[in-house]
Amino acid sequence: MVATAAIQPAEAQAYDAIVIGAGFSGLYQLHKLRDELGLRVRVLDKAGGIGGTWYWNRYPGARCDSESYYYCYSFNKEIEQEWEWSERYPEHSEIRRYFDFVADRLDLRRDVQLSTEVTSARFDGARNLWLIETDAGERFEARFLVTAVGCLSTANVPKLPGLETFKGQWYHTGAWPLEGVDLAGKRVGQIGTGSTGIQAAPVLAEQAAHLTVFQRTANYSIPARNRPMTAEEIREIRASYPEIWRKARSGPNGHPFDIPTRSALSVSDAEREAIFEKAWEGGGLRFRASFNDILTNPAANDAASDFLRRKIREVVKDPEVAERLTPRDHGFATKRPPIDTAYFETFNRPNVLLVDLKAEPIVEATERGIRTSKREYELDVVVFATGFDALTGPLLALNIHGENGLPLSTAWAEGPRTYLGLQTPGFPNLFTITGPGSPSVLTNMPIAIEQHVDWITDCIRHMRQEGLERIEAKPDATESWGAHVNEAANATLLPMASSSWYLGANVPGKPRVFMPYAGGLARYAGICSEVARDGYRGFALR
Ligand code: NA7
């Protein structure tokens, strides 16, 4: 008789910490835990390269909306002084080169395991360890699990009936083929006019024979005014970094802008117009900082929105097209404000057509293209610029189970519940970098990421010094934090944009909860520091 041995699961590899994600957060977290605390750390990422969101977002026109000189790490003087950005806003490939530079400089690659998707993570309460499994059947165990999966990394591809019958190609912008897509001579249909669609449309229109833009919600946009950096600017920026980082950390959004103390209503109409005009000419997200109350005072917001609507009419030659491109259902910046390079100008091109989905909703995809309630549009390529299952999507995709097998999807059935966006009750030793309930997507991300990684590192250092094995958010602290997150959102106009992804409104069936913390990054960082100083108030440690 031949004994058949049962297939044994792979033996678990032991680490102090497993970090999921190799973008800004994961790489910095690796550096801090490994090089400062001396921990054994493994970073796992399903991508074939480092860079997180910038590994995946390679669609035509993809670049960052934060300016390059502060869309980067601030923790390392040498990196800060040696790296040189070529343009005001970094293009996706340049950001990947920056990651390569950082990874080589800090010797990070040897602890980063790529092309490895985490399929589950389970907490073993008896041993206070996380057990992590991957798509290759590997198993890891670690005291700490840190998710560094980004906030906008789970593609939202609408369930379009008939898509499987479409004979052309379709792509989501957030999973753009590495080798690129040759659009020459093609009829392209782009669905979505958020930040991504607004960046992509002008470039798609140049590359393709014809572009049809399917717009559900008209959007505001500020010209980016991208340009090469001059040697003089680079010198000045390098010399001013201490001040740049001080401003970025002391402001509400992690941008090093001077926020004026004036209200949009405290100046005459002519002065207000001149200030908006100057900000428009300067370009970029700074427009939002023209006055201090654009996001809190409806009349101030109306003034900004009205200015931007007039700009659309000035740029777009066909008045009917201009009207369809004009947002009327939400105020400026209540949804994430895009910035652009010749977006509205694109609709003056003879090879671009705007389809207003409010007037003719999409019914289905067909073999030849897309059919709306009015007609069929023949297309060779469909580009879904339809955004992401933001903030919670990437975390829920990890199949995380906490104490007693509690699924994260159950704990968050009514929307995310976190303490400080860092932890969820029932999930000890799990830290979420820029998780829901933290300022995250309302900020210039690297600054928010560094604040979180520093806090998590200090917390783990503290636990090791004190011989503690477990930290868990308390339910009552979580409830009060949730109430404070709501209160902070309701003090702004942000919850008023009913179709916003900040609220989860872009994903059918997702609970409507305002997810990021709108109370400002500086205030938030102060709260986190206080909590730590107060013996990690609101957390149970043992
Ligand atoms: P966004 O900002 O969520 O934009 C997605 C766009 O796609 C938006 O115009 C949506 O219209 C549209 N959309 C989504 N689903 C559909 C369906 N089913 N049919 C038609 N149109 C649809 O994502 P982005 O990628 O542009 O930007 C995300 C962030 O990435 C950005 O804010 C930066 O932080 C970086 P809607 O407005 O929901 O009516």
Residues whose N, C-alpha, C, O or C-beta is under 5 A from the ligand:
A	BS01	NA7	L152 P158 I191 G192 T193 G194 S195 T196 G197 R216 T217 R336 A385 T386 G387 F388 S499 W501 N506
